[in-house]
Amino acid sequence: MASTSYRGPYYGADPYRSREGLTTRTAAGSDEIQLRIDLLNADLDDEITGLRSQIRQLKGVAQEIESEATFQNDLISKLQMTLVRAEAGVKHNLKQLKRSIIQEGSSHVVHVVLFALLCFTVIYLWSKISRR
């Protein structure tokens, strides 16, 4: 019987024994692990029942993780689509803004210059009238 601190050449299978009644043996030249069960030292029915309940719990946890991962993936996909649409909308609006600035920009400058000339004319005439 192997001791608990022994780590065999098969990926450390010995530390996963559940009782002293279970030991591993090296198979002749293969990657398989042979398991010897000592029935005198182990109550296997209780062990199997406990393992089955743990497996059921793990299956439930795995299903919850799978459903949460699916939900998160769907949410990320929707957010990516929303981001793509928003990015396309921003690009479209920037193109329209540039186009309108180019088309209306020159007339805007003319309006500003005419307003400035009008203001200076009004101030000049007001100063001439107030000196008299």
N, CA, C and O atoms as a MOPAC input file, in Angstrom:
PM7 MOZYME 1SCF
protein

 N      0.83700 1    -1.17400 1     0.00000 1
 C      0.00000 1     0.00000 1     0.00000 1
 C      0.88900 1     1.24700 1     0.00000 1
 O      1.85000 1     1.30200 1     0.76800 1
 N      0.60400 1     2.22800 1    -0.82100 1
 C      1.43800 1     3.42300 1    -0.93000 1
 C      1.07500 1     4.41000 1     0.17000 1
 O     -0.06400 1     4.44600 1     0.63400 1
 N      2.04300 1     5.20200 1     0.57700 1
 C      1.77500 1     6.22500 1     1.60100 1
 C      1.13700 1     7.44300 1     0.95700 1
 O      1.14000 1     7.57600 1    -0.26700 1
 N      0.58700 1     8.34000 1     1.78100 1
 C     -0.14300 1     9.49800 1     1.27000 1
 C      0.79200 1    10.52800 1     0.64300 1
 O      0.36500 1    11.27700 1    -0.23600 1
 N      2.02800 1    10.58800 1     1.05600 1
 C      2.93300 1    11.60000 1     0.52700 1
 C      3.56600 1    11.17400 1    -0.79100 1
 O      4.24000 1    11.98000 1    -1.43200 1
 N      3.36600 1     9.93000 1    -1.20900 1
 C      3.95100 1     9.44400 1    -2.45500 1
 C      3.22100 1    10.04800 1    -3.64400 1
 O      1.99200 1    10.02300 1    -3.71300 1
 N      3.99300 1    10.59100 1    -4.57900 1
 C      3.41800 1    11.09100 1    -5.82200 1
 C      3.93000 1    10.22000 1    -6.94200 1
 O      5.10800 1    10.26100 1    -7.29600 1
 N      3.04300 1     9.44400 1    -7.48500 1
 C      3.42200 1     8.51200 1    -8.53800 1
 C      3.69700 1     9.22700 1    -9.84700 1
 O      3.48900 1    10.43600 1    -9.94800 1
 N      4.15700 1     8.50000 1   -10.84100 1
 C      4.48700 1     9.11300 1   -12.13100 1
 C      3.25300 1     9.48400 1   -12.93400 1
 O      3.37800 1    10.05900 1   -14.01500 1
 N      2.05900 1     9.17000 1   -12.43200 1
 C      0.84400 1     9.44300 1   -13.20000 1
 C      0.14900 1    10.68400 1   -12.69300 1
 O     -0.97300 1    10.62300 1   -12.18900 1
 N      0.81600 1    11.80000 1   -12.82800 1
 C      0.24300 1    13.11700 1   -12.59800 1
 C     -0.27300 1    13.30500 1   -11.17800 1
 O     -1.25800 1    14.01200 1   -10.96500 1
 N      0.37400 1    12.69000 1   -10.22000 1
 C      0.00900 1    12.91200 1    -8.82500 1
 C     -1.36400 1    12.39700 1    -8.48100 1
 O     -2.12000 1    13.09100 1    -7.80100 1
 N     -1.71800 1    11.20400 1    -8.92700 1
 C     -3.05600 1    10.67500 1    -8.68500 1
 C     -3.24400 1    10.26300 1    -7.23300 1
 O     -4.36700 1    10.28700 1    -6.72900 1
 N     -2.16700 1     9.88700 1    -6.55100 1
 C     -2.29100 1     9.41400 1    -5.17900 1
 C     -2.88700 1    10.42200 1    -4.20700 1
 O     -3.63600 1    10.00500 1    -3.32400 1
 N     -2.61000 1    11.71600 1    -4.30400 1
 C     -3.20500 1    12.63500 1    -3.32600 1
 C     -4.71500 1    12.73100 1    -3.42400 1
 O     -5.34200 1    13.29100 1    -2.52400 1
 N     -5.32600 1    12.20900 1    -4.47500 1
 C     -6.76700 1    12.31900 1    -4.64200 1
 C     -7.52100 1    11.11800 1    -4.07600 1
 O     -8.72000 1    10.96900 1    -4.31100 1
 N     -6.82800 1    10.27200 1    -3.34000 1
 C     -7.51100 1     9.14000 1    -2.73200 1
 C     -8.45100 1     9.64600 1    -1.66100 1
 O     -8.14300 1    10.60400 1    -0.95300 1
 N     -9.59700 1     9.00000 1    -1.54600 1
 C    -10.56300 1     9.43500 1    -0.55400 1
 C    -10.39600 1     8.69100 1     0.76400 1
 O    -10.77100 1     9.21900 1     1.81100 1
 N     -9.84700 1     7.48700 1     0.74500 1
 C     -9.66100 1     6.69700 1     1.95900 1
 C     -8.37300 1     5.90200 1     1.83900 1
 O     -7.77400 1     5.81800 1     0.76600 1
 N     -7.95900 1     5.32500 1     2.94900 1
 C     -6.75900 1     4.51100 1     2.93100 1
 C     -6.96700 1     3.21600 1     2.16700 1
 O     -5.99700 1     2.56000 1     1.78800 1
 N     -8.21500 1     2.83700 1     1.93700 1
 C     -8.49200 1     1.59800 1     1.23600 1
 C     -8.26400 1     1.68200 1    -0.25800 1
 O     -8.26900 1     0.65200 1    -0.93200 1
 N     -8.06100 1     2.88100 1    -0.80200 1
 C     -7.86600 1     3.06000 1    -2.23400 1
 C     -6.40500 1     3.38200 1    -2.50100 1
 O     -5.85900 1     4.31100 1    -1.90400 1
 N     -5.77100 1     2.63800 1    -3.37700 1
 C     -4.38400 1     2.92300 1    -3.75100 1
 C     -4.25700 1     2.78900 1    -5.25100 1
 O     -5.07500 1     2.13600 1    -5.89800 1
 N     -3.23400 1     3.40500 1    -5.79900 1
 C     -2.99900 1     3.30700 1    -7.23300 1
 C     -1.77100 1     2.46500 1    -7.48400 1
 O     -0.84500 1     2.42400 1    -6.67400 1
 N     -1.78000 1     1.79400 1    -8.61800 1
 C     -0.63300 1     1.00900 1    -9.03700 1
 C     -0.26300 1     1.44100 1   -10.43800 1
 O     -1.11300 1     1.88200 1   -11.21200 1
 N      0.98500 1     1.31300 1   -10.75000 1
 C      1.45700 1     1.65200 1   -12.08100 1
 C      1.14700 1     0.50900 1   -13.02500 1
 O      1.46500 1    -0.64800 1   -12.74600 1
 N      0.52700 1     0.84000 1   -14.14000 1
 C      0.25600 1    -0.16800 1   -15.14500 1
 C      1.52600 1    -0.38700 1   -15.94900 1
 O      2.35900 1     0.51300 1   -16.06200 1
 N      1.67000 1    -1.55200 1   -16.49200 1
 C      2.89100 1    -1.89800 1   -17.21500 1
 C      2.97100 1    -1.13600 1   -18.53600 1
 O      2.32700 1    -1.51700 1   -19.51300 1
 N      3.75600 1    -0.06400 1   -18.56800 1
 C      4.05400 1     0.66600 1   -19.79300 1
 C      2.89200 1     1.38400 1   -20.43300 1
 O      2.90100 1     1.55800 1   -21.65200 1
 N      1.90200 1     1.80700 1   -19.69300 1
 C      0.78600 1     2.53500 1   -20.29000 1
 C      0.52000 1     3.78800 1   -19.47000 1
 O      1.10000 1     3.97600 1   -18.40000 1
 N     -0.35200 1     4.63500 1   -19.97300 1
 C     -0.70800 1     5.87000 1   -19.27900 1
 C     -1.93700 1     5.68000 1   -18.40600 1
 O     -2.53700 1     6.66900 1   -17.98300 1
 N     -2.32400 1     4.47800 1   -18.12700 1
 C     -3.50100 1     4.21400 1   -17.32400 1
 C     -3.11600 1     4.07300 1   -15.86200 1
 O     -1.98900 1     3.70100 1   -15.53600 1
 N     -4.04300 1     4.36700 1   -15.00800 1
 C     -3.85500 1     4.18900 1   -13.57100 1
 C     -4.75800 1     3.05200 1   -13.13900 1
 O     -5.95800 1     3.05900 1   -13.41600 1
 N     -4.18400 1     2.08300 1   -12.46500 1
 C     -4.98400 1     0.98100 1   -11.95600 1
 C     -5.32100 1     1.27600 1   -10.50500 1
 O     -4.47700 1     1.77100 1    -9.75800 1
 N     -6.52400 1     0.98200 1   -10.10900 1
 C     -7.01000 1     1.27800 1    -8.77800 1
 C     -7.32100 1    -0.01500 1    -8.05300 1
 O     -8.06400 1    -0.86100 1    -8.55100 1
 N     -6.73500 1    -0.16100 1    -6.85300 1
 C     -7.00500 1    -1.34500 1    -6.03900 1
 C     -7.85500 1    -0.90400 1    -4.85800 1
 O     -7.49800 1     0.04200 1    -4.15600 1
 N     -8.95700 1    -1.56700 1    -4.63500 1
 C     -9.87200 1    -1.20000 1    -3.56500 1
 C     -9.77900 1    -2.24200 1    -2.45600 1
 O    -10.00400 1    -3.43000 1    -2.68800 1
 N     -9.44900 1    -1.79200 1    -1.26000 1
 C     -9.38700 1    -2.67300 1    -0.10300 1
 C    -10.73400 1    -2.58400 1     0.60400 1
 O    -11.01500 1    -1.59100 1     1.27500 1
 N    -11.55700 1    -3.59600 1     0.46300 1
 C    -12.91800 1    -3.55400 1     0.97700 1
 C    -12.98000 1    -3.60600 1     2.50200 1
 O    -14.00400 1    -3.24400 1     3.08200 1
 N    -11.93600 1    -4.03700 1     3.15100 1
 C    -11.95700 1    -4.12600 1     4.60200 1
 C    -11.86500 1    -2.75300 1     5.25500 1
 O    -12.38400 1    -2.56200 1     6.35500 1
 N    -11.22400 1    -1.80500 1     4.60900 1
 C    -10.98700 1    -0.50100 1     5.22200 1
 C    -11.94500 1     0.58300 1     4.76200 1
 O    -11.85900 1     1.70800 1     5.25500 1
 N    -12.84100 1     0.30000 1     3.85300 1
 C    -13.65400 1     1.37800 1     3.28800 1
 C    -15.13700 1     1.03500 1     3.29900 1
 O    -15.53400 1    -0.11500 1     3.10700 1
 N    -15.93400 1     2.05400 1     3.52500 1
 C    -17.37200 1     1.92200 1     3.40500 1
 C    -17.75000 1     2.62300 1     2.10600 1
 O    -18.03000 1     3.82100 1     2.09600 1
 N    -17.75600 1     1.87000 1     1.01800 1
 C    -17.87600 1     2.45500 1    -0.31500 1
 C    -19.26700 1     3.00000 1    -0.61500 1
 O    -19.39000 1     3.97000 1    -1.36400 1
 N    -20.29200 1     2.42000 1    -0.06800 1
 C    -21.64300 1     2.90500 1    -0.36600 1
 C    -21.84100 1     4.33900 1     0.10800 1
 O    -22.40400 1     5.16300 1    -0.61100 1
 N    -21.37800 1     4.63500 1     1.31700 1
 C    -21.49200 1     6.01000 1     1.81700 1
 C    -20.65000 1     6.96100 1     0.98400 1
 O    -21.05000 1     8.09000 1     0.69900 1
 N    -19.49000 1     6.48500 1     0.60500 1
 C    -18.59700 1     7.31100 1    -0.21800 1
 C    -19.23100 1     7.60300 1    -1.57100 1
 O    -19.17700 1     8.73700 1    -2.04900 1
 N    -19.82700 1     6.59600 1    -2.19100 1
 C    -20.45900 1     6.76800 1    -3.50500 1
 C    -21.66600 1     7.69400 1    -3.40100 1
 O    -21.87100 1     8.53700 1    -4.27500 1
 N    -22.46000 1     7.55300 1    -2.35400 1
 C    -23.62600 1     8.42200 1    -2.16600 1
 C    -23.18400 1     9.87600 1    -1.99100 1
 O    -23.77300 1    10.79200 1    -2.56600 1
 N    -22.13900 1    10.06900 1    -1.18700 1
 C    -21.62100 1    11.43000 1    -1.00400 1
 C    -21.09500 1    12.02300 1    -2.29400 1
 O    -21.31100 1    13.20100 1    -2.57800 1
 N    -20.40300 1    11.20600 1    -3.07600 1
 C    -19.87300 1    11.68700 1    -4.35500 1
 C    -20.99200 1    12.00400 1    -5.34000 1
 O    -20.89300 1    12.97200 1    -6.09500 1
 N    -22.05100 1    11.20700 1    -5.34200 1
 C    -23.17600 1    11.47600 1    -6.24800 1
 C    -23.85500 1    12.80200 1    -5.90800 1
 O    -24.21900 1    13.56900 1    -6.79900 1
 N    -24.02200 1    13.06300 1    -4.61400 1
 C    -24.64800 1    14.33900 1    -4.24100 1
 C    -23.74500 1    15.51000 1    -4.59800 1
 O    -24.22500 1    16.56800 1    -5.00700 1
 N    -22.44300 1    15.32400 1    -4.44400 1
 C    -21.52400 1    16.39200 1    -4.83600 1
 C    -21.54600 1    16.61300 1    -6.34500 1
 O    -21.45600 1    17.74600 1    -6.81700 1
 N    -21.66600 1    15.53300 1    -7.08900 1
 C    -21.73300 1    15.65100 1    -8.55300 1
 C    -22.99900 1    16.38800 1    -8.96500 1
 O    -22.95600 1    17.22000 1    -9.87100 1
 N    -24.13900 1    16.09500 1    -8.31100 1
 C    -25.37700 1    16.81800 1    -8.61500 1
 C    -25.22700 1    18.30700 1    -8.33400 1
 O    -25.66900 1    19.14700 1    -9.11700 1
 N    -24.59700 1    18.62100 1    -7.20600 1
 C    -24.38700 1    20.03100 1    -6.87200 1
 C    -23.49200 1    20.70000 1    -7.90100 1
 O    -23.75400 1    21.82600 1    -8.32500 1
 N    -22.43200 1    20.00100 1    -8.30000 1
 C    -21.52500 1    20.57000 1    -9.30000 1
 C    -22.20600 1    20.74100 1   -10.64600 1
 O    -21.93900 1    21.71400 1   -11.35200 1
 N    -23.08500 1    19.80900 1   -11.01600 1
 C    -23.83100 1    19.96000 1   -12.26800 1
 C    -24.72600 1    21.18600 1   -12.21000 1
 O    -24.82800 1    21.93500 1   -13.18200 1
 N    -25.38200 1    21.39000 1   -11.05600 1
 C    -26.22900 1    22.58400 1   -10.90500 1
 C    -25.42200 1    23.86100 1   -11.01500 1
 O    -25.84600 1    24.81300 1   -11.66800 1
 N    -24.26200 1    23.88600 1   -10.37900 1
 C    -23.39100 1    25.07100 1   -10.44900 1
 C    -22.92500 1    25.27900 1   -11.88300 1
 O    -22.90100 1    26.41000 1   -12.37000 1
 N    -22.55400 1    24.19300 1   -12.56400 1
 C    -22.10000 1    24.30400 1   -13.94800 1
 C    -23.20700 1    24.83400 1   -14.85400 1
 O    -22.94100 1    25.64200 1   -15.74400 1
 N    -24.43700 1    24.39400 1   -14.64000 1
 C    -25.55000 1    24.88800 1   -15.45000 1
 C    -25.81500 1    26.36700 1   -15.18200 1
 O    -26.11400 1    27.12300 1   -16.10600 1
 N    -25.70500 1    26.77600 1   -13.92800 1
 C    -25.87500 1    28.19800 1   -13.60400 1
 C    -24.78200 1    29.03500 1   -14.25000 1
 O    -25.04500 1    30.11800 1   -14.77300 1
 N    -23.55600 1    28.53000 1   -14.21000 1
 C    -22.44300 1    29.25100 1   -14.83200 1
 C    -22.65600 1    29.34700 1   -16.33400 1
 O    -22.39800 1    30.39100 1   -16.93500 1
 N    -23.12600 1    28.26300 1   -16.94400 1
 C    -23.37400 1    28.26800 1   -18.38300 1
 C    -24.46500 1    29.26900 1   -18.75400 1
 O    -24.32500 1    30.00700 1   -19.73000 1
 N    -25.55800 1    29.29800 1   -17.97500 1
 C    -26.63700 1    30.23800 1   -18.29600 1
 C    -26.18500 1    31.68200 1   -18.08200 1
 O    -26.55500 1    32.56800 1   -18.85200 1
 N    -25.39200 1    31.91900 1   -17.05000 1
 C    -24.88100 1    33.27900 1   -16.81500 1
 C    -23.91300 1    33.69600 1   -17.92300 1
 O    -23.93800 1    34.83900 1   -18.38000 1
 N    -23.06800 1    32.76600 1   -18.34900 1
 C    -22.13200 1    33.07200 1   -19.43500 1
 C    -22.88600 1    33.37000 1   -20.72900 1
 O    -22.51300 1    34.28300 1   -21.46600 1
 N    -23.93800 1    32.61100 1   -21.00800 1
 C    -24.75400 1    32.85800 1   -22.19600 1
 C    -25.41400 1    34.22600 1   -22.12800 1
 O    -25.42600 1    34.96900 1   -23.10900 1
 N    -25.96300 1    34.55500 1   -20.96100 1
 C    -26.59000 1    35.86200 1   -20.78400 1
 C    -25.57500 1    36.99200 1   -20.97500 1
 O    -25.86200 1    37.98300 1   -21.64700 1
 N    -24.39200 1    36.83800 1   -20.38200 1
 C    -23.36100 1    37.86900 1   -20.51000 1
 C    -22.89500 1    38.00700 1   -21.96100 1
 O    -22.66400 1    39.12300 1   -22.42800 1
 N    -22.75400 1    36.89400 1   -22.67700 1
 C    -22.35200 1    36.95400 1   -24.08200 1
 C    -23.39700 1    37.65900 1   -24.93300 1
 O    -23.05400 1    38.45400 1   -25.80800 1
 N    -24.66900 1    37.37400 1   -24.68300 1
 C    -25.73900 1    38.05800 1   -25.41200 1
 C    -25.72500 1    39.55700 1   -25.13600 1
 O    -25.89900 1    40.37100 1   -26.04300 1
 N    -25.51800 1    39.90600 1   -23.87400 1
 C    -25.46600 1    41.31800 1   -23.50500 1
 C    -24.29300 1    42.01900 1   -24.18100 1
 O    -24.43800 1    43.13700 1   -24.67500 1
 N    -23.15100 1    41.37700 1   -24.20300 1
 C    -21.97400 1    41.96300 1   -24.85300 1
 C    -22.22100 1    42.12400 1   -26.34800 1
 O    -21.83200 1    43.13500 1   -26.93300 1
 N    -22.86300 1    41.14100 1   -26.97200 1
 C    -23.16200 1    41.24000 1   -28.40700 1
 C    -24.09200 1    42.41800 1   -28.68900 1
 O    -23.88600 1    43.16400 1   -29.64700 1
 N    -25.11600 1    42.58100 1   -27.85000 1
 C    -26.03700 1    43.70400 1   -28.02900 1
 C    -25.33100 1    45.03600 1   -27.83400 1
 O    -25.57100 1    45.98600 1   -28.57900 1
 N    -24.46700 1    45.10600 1   -26.84000 1
 C    -23.72400 1    46.34600 1   -26.60100 1
 C    -22.78300 1    46.65900 1   -27.76200 1
 O    -22.61400 1    47.82000 1   -28.13400 1
 N    -22.17400 1    45.62700 1   -28.32800 1
 C    -21.29700 1    45.85500 1   -29.47600 1
 C    -22.08300 1    46.38200 1   -30.66800 1
 O    -21.62400 1    47.28700 1   -31.36600 1
 N    -23.26700 1    45.82000 1   -30.90500 1
 C    -24.09300 1    46.30300 1   -32.00800 1
 C    -24.52000 1    47.75000 1   -31.77400 1
 O    -24.52800 1    48.55500 1   -32.70500 1
 N    -24.87500 1    48.08000 1   -30.53200 1
 C    -25.25900 1    49.45000 1   -30.20500 1
 C    -24.08700 1    50.39100 1   -30.42200 1
 O    -24.25800 1    51.49400 1   -30.94000 1
 N    -22.90300 1    49.95900 1   -30.03000 1
 C    -21.71000 1    50.78100 1   -30.20600 1
 C    -21.40600 1    50.99900 1   -31.68100 1
 O    -21.03600 1    52.10200 1   -32.08200 1
 N    -21.55700 1    49.96800 1   -32.48300 1
 C    -21.31100 1    50.09400 1   -33.92100 1
 C    -22.30200 1    51.07900 1   -34.54100 1
 O    -21.92600 1    51.91700 1   -35.36000 1
 N    -23.57700 1    50.97000 1   -34.14000 1
 C    -24.58600 1    51.90500 1   -34.66800 1
 C    -24.29200 1    53.33700 1   -34.24000 1
 O    -24.40300 1    54.26000 1   -35.04700 1
 N    -23.92000 1    53.52800 1   -32.98600 1
 C    -23.61300 1    54.87400 1   -32.49600 1
 C    -22.40100 1    55.44200 1   -33.22000 1
 O    -22.37600 1    56.62100 1   -33.57500 1
 N    -21.40100 1    54.60200 1   -33.43600 1
 C    -20.20700 1    55.06000 1   -34.14700 1
 C    -20.54300 1    55.46900 1   -35.57800 1
 O    -20.04000 1    56.48000 1   -36.06900 1
 N    -21.38800 1    54.69100 1   -36.24500 1
 C    -21.80100 1    55.03600 1   -37.60400 1
 C    -22.59300 1    56.33500 1   -37.61100 1
 O    -22.41900 1    57.16100 1   -38.50700 1
 N    -23.46800 1    56.52700 1   -36.61500 1
 C    -24.22800 1    57.77200 1   -36.52300 1
 C    -23.34000 1    58.97600 1   -36.29900 1
 O    -23.56300 1    60.02900 1   -36.89500 1
 N    -22.34000 1    58.83800 1   -35.45300 1
 C    -21.41300 1    59.95200 1   -35.20000 1
 C    -20.63200 1    60.28800 1   -36.46600 1
 O    -20.45700 1    61.46300 1   -36.78800 1
 N    -20.15800 1    59.26800 1   -37.19200 1
 C    -19.42200 1    59.52400 1   -38.43200 1
 C    -20.30500 1    60.23800 1   -39.45600 1
 O    -19.86600 1    61.16500 1   -40.13500 1
 N    -21.55100 1    59.79100 1   -39.55300 1
 C    -22.48200 1    60.41800 1   -40.49800 1
 C    -22.72200 1    61.87800 1   -40.12800 1
 O    -22.71200 1    62.75000 1   -40.99700 1
 N    -22.93600 1    62.14500 1   -38.85000 1
 C    -23.17400 1    63.52200 1   -38.40900 1
 C    -21.94700 1    64.40200 1   -38.59700 1
 O    -22.08000 1    65.57900 1   -38.93400 1
 N    -20.76100 1    63.85700 1   -38.38700 1
 C    -19.54000 1    64.64300 1   -38.62500 1
 C    -19.39300 1    64.99700 1   -40.10100 1
 O    -18.99800 1    66.11300 1   -40.43900 1
 N    -19.71000 1    64.04700 1   -40.97600 1
 C    -19.63900 1    64.34400 1   -42.41000 1
 C    -20.61500 1    65.45100 1   -42.77700 1
 O    -20.26500 1    66.36300 1   -43.52600 1
 N    -21.84700 1    65.37900 1   -42.25200 1
 C    -22.83000 1    66.42100 1   -42.54300 1
 C    -22.38100 1    67.76300 1   -41.98400 1
 O    -22.54600 1    68.79300 1   -42.63800 1
 N    -21.82200 1    67.76300 1   -40.79600 1
 C    -21.35700 1    69.00900 1   -40.18700 1
 C    -20.23100 1    69.63000 1   -41.00000 1
 O    -20.21900 1    70.84000 1   -41.22800 1
 N    -19.28800 1    68.80800 1   -41.43600 1
 C    -18.19200 1    69.32900 1   -42.26300 1
 C    -18.72200 1    69.89800 1   -43.57800 1
 O    -18.28900 1    70.95400 1   -44.03900 1
 N    -19.66800 1    69.17100 1   -44.16800 1
 C    -20.24900 1    69.62700 1   -45.42900 1
 C    -20.97300 1    70.96600 1   -45.24500 1
 O    -20.84500 1    71.86300 1   -46.07900 1
 N    -21.72900 1    71.09600 1   -44.16100 1
 C    -22.46400 1    72.34700 1   -43.93900 1
 C    -21.51300 1    73.49000 1   -43.59500 1
 O    -21.76400 1    74.63600 1   -43.96600 1
 N    -20.42300 1    73.18600 1   -42.88700 1
 C    -19.44300 1    74.24300 1   -42.58200 1
 C    -18.78900 1    74.73100 1   -43.86300 1
 O    -18.58200 1    75.93100 1   -44.03800 1
 N    -18.46300 1    73.81100 1   -44.75400 1
 C    -17.83000 1    74.20200 1   -46.01400 1
 C    -18.79400 1    75.01900 1   -46.86700 1
 O    -18.40500 1    76.03300 1   -47.44500 1
 N    -20.05000 1    74.58200 1   -46.94900 1
 C    -21.01900 1    75.28500 1   -47.77900 1
 C    -21.44200 1    76.61200 1   -47.16700 1
 O    -21.52800 1    77.61000 1   -47.88300 1
 N    -21.70300 1    76.65700 1   -45.89300 1
 C    -22.23300 1    77.84400 1   -45.24500 1
 C    -21.15600 1    78.68900 1   -44.58600 1
 O    -21.43700 1    79.79300 1   -44.11900 1
 N    -19.95500 1    78.19800 1   -44.54300 1
 C    -18.88800 1    78.91100 1   -43.84200 1
 C    -18.58700 1    80.27400 1   -44.43300 1
 O    -18.40600 1    81.23500 1   -43.68500 1
 N    -18.52700 1    80.38800 1   -45.75500 1
 C    -18.19200 1    81.65900 1   -46.39100 1
 C    -19.29500 1    82.68900 1   -46.17100 1
 O    -19.00400 1    83.86100 1   -45.93200 1
 N    -20.53200 1    82.27600 1   -46.24700 1
 C    -21.60700 1    83.24100 1   -46.03100 1
 C    -21.66300 1    83.66600 1   -44.56200 1
 O    -22.07200 1    84.78600 1   -44.25700 1
 N    -21.26700 1    82.80900 1   -43.68700 1
 C    -21.22900 1    83.15200 1   -42.27200 1
 C    -20.18800 1    84.25000 1   -42.01200 1
 O    -20.43700 1    85.18900 1   -41.25700 1
 N    -19.04900 1    84.11700 1   -42.63600 1
 C    -18.00000 1    85.13500 1   -42.47800 1
 C    -18.48300 1    86.46900 1   -43.04400 1
 O    -18.22400 1    87.51800 1   -42.45500 1
 N    -19.17500 1    86.44100 1   -44.16600 1
 C    -19.70200 1    87.66800 1   -44.76400 1
 C    -20.70200 1    88.32500 1   -43.80900 1
 O    -20.68900 1    89.54500 1   -43.65000 1
 N    -21.54400 1    87.54900 1   -43.19000 1
 C    -22.50200 1    88.09600 1   -42.22900 1
 C    -21.79700 1    88.73100 1   -41.03600 1
 O    -22.21300 1    89.79200 1   -40.57100 1
 N    -20.75500 1    88.11100 1   -40.54300 1
 C    -20.01400 1    88.66300 1   -39.40200 1
 C    -19.35000 1    89.97600 1   -39.79500 1
 O    -19.39200 1    90.93800 1   -39.02700 1
 N    -18.74400 1    90.03500 1   -40.96100 1
 C    -18.07900 1    91.26200 1   -41.41500 1
 C    -19.11000 1    92.37900 1   -41.61700 1
 O    -18.86100 1    93.51700 1   -41.21700 1
 N    -20.25600 1    92.07900 1   -42.22700 1
 C    -21.29800 1    93.08800 1   -42.40800 1
 C    -21.82900 1    93.58600 1   -41.06600 1
 O    -22.07900 1    94.78100 1   -40.91300 1
 N    -22.00400 1    92.69700 1   -40.09600 1
 C    -22.45400 1    93.10300 1   -38.76500 1
 C    -21.42900 1    94.02300 1   -38.10000 1
 O    -21.79900 1    95.02000 1   -37.48000 1
 N    -20.14200 1    93.69000 1   -38.22800 1
 C    -19.08500 1    94.52600 1   -37.64000 1
 C    -19.07700 1    95.90900 1   -38.30100 1
 O    -18.96000 1    96.92300 1   -37.61400 1
 N    -19.20200 1    95.95200 1   -39.62300 1
 C    -19.22600 1    97.24700 1   -40.31400 1
 C    -20.43700 1    98.06900 1   -39.89500 1
 O    -20.33500 1    99.28400 1   -39.72100 1
 N    -21.55700 1    97.42700 1   -39.73800 1
 C    -22.75700 1    98.11800 1   -39.29800 1
 C    -22.55800 1    98.68600 1   -37.88400 1
 O    -22.92900 1    99.82600 1   -37.60700 1
 N    -21.97300 1    97.88300 1   -37.00600 1
 C    -21.72600 1    98.35600 1   -35.63500 1
 C    -20.77900 1    99.56100 1   -35.63400 1
 O    -21.03100 1   100.55200 1   -34.94800 1
 N    -19.70200 1    99.47300 1   -36.39600 1
 C    -18.75600 1   100.59600 1   -36.44900 1
 C    -19.40000 1   101.84500 1   -37.04500 1
 O    -19.13400 1   102.95800 1   -36.59300 1
 N    -20.24200 1   101.66400 1   -38.05500 1
 C    -20.93400 1   102.79900 1   -38.66500 1
 C    -21.87200 1   103.45200 1   -37.65500 1
 O    -21.91200 1   104.67800 1   -37.55000 1
 N    -22.62000 1   102.65100 1   -36.91600 1
 C    -23.53700 1   103.19300 1   -35.92000 1
 C    -22.75000 1   103.93600 1   -34.84400 1
 O    -23.14500 1   105.03100 1   -34.44300 1
 N    -21.66100 1   103.37200 1   -34.37700 1
 C    -20.83900 1   104.03300 1   -33.33700 1
 C    -20.23500 1   105.32600 1   -33.88100 1
 O    -20.20000 1   106.32700 1   -33.16500 1
 N    -19.76200 1   105.33200 1   -35.11800 1
 C    -19.18500 1   106.53000 1   -35.72000 1
 C    -20.22900 1   107.63800 1   -35.84200 1
 O    -19.97100 1   108.78600 1   -35.48100 1
 N    -21.41300 1   107.28200 1   -36.35700 1
 C    -22.46500 1   108.28200 1   -36.49200 1
 C    -22.92800 1   108.79100 1   -35.12700 1
 O    -23.19000 1   109.98400 1   -34.97700 1
 N    -23.02900 1   107.93700 1   -34.15900 1
 C    -23.43600 1   108.34100 1   -32.81300 1
 C    -22.40500 1   109.27000 1   -32.18000 1
 O    -22.76300 1   110.23300 1   -31.50100 1
 N    -21.13100 1   108.98200 1   -32.40200 1
 C    -20.09600 1   109.87200 1   -31.85700 1
 C    -20.11100 1   111.23600 1   -32.54800 1
 O    -19.86000 1   112.25100 1   -31.89800 1
 N    -20.40000 1   111.28200 1   -33.85100 1
 C    -20.48900 1   112.54500 1   -34.58100 1
 C    -21.69500 1   113.34600 1   -34.10200 1
 O    -21.60600 1   114.56300 1   -33.94100 1
 N    -22.80400 1   112.68300 1   -33.87600 1
 C    -24.00700 1   113.37600 1   -33.43900 1
 C    -23.84100 1   113.87600 1   -32.00300 1
 O    -24.30100 1   114.97300 1   -31.68800 1
 N    -23.21800 1   113.12800 1   -31.15200 1
 C    -23.08200 1   113.52400 1   -29.75500 1
 C    -22.08700 1   114.64500 1   -29.56600 1
 O    -22.16800 1   115.31000 1   -28.53300 1
 N    -21.14700 1   114.92400 1   -30.46900 1
 C    -20.17700 1   116.00800 1   -30.37400 1
 C    -20.83100 1   117.35000 1   -30.69500 1
 O    -20.33200 1   118.38100 1   -30.24300 1
 N    -21.85400 1   117.37900 1   -31.40600 1
 C    -22.47900 1   118.64400 1   -31.78200 1
 C    -23.21300 1   119.23000 1   -30.69400 1
 O    -23.79900 1   120.30100 1   -30.85000 1

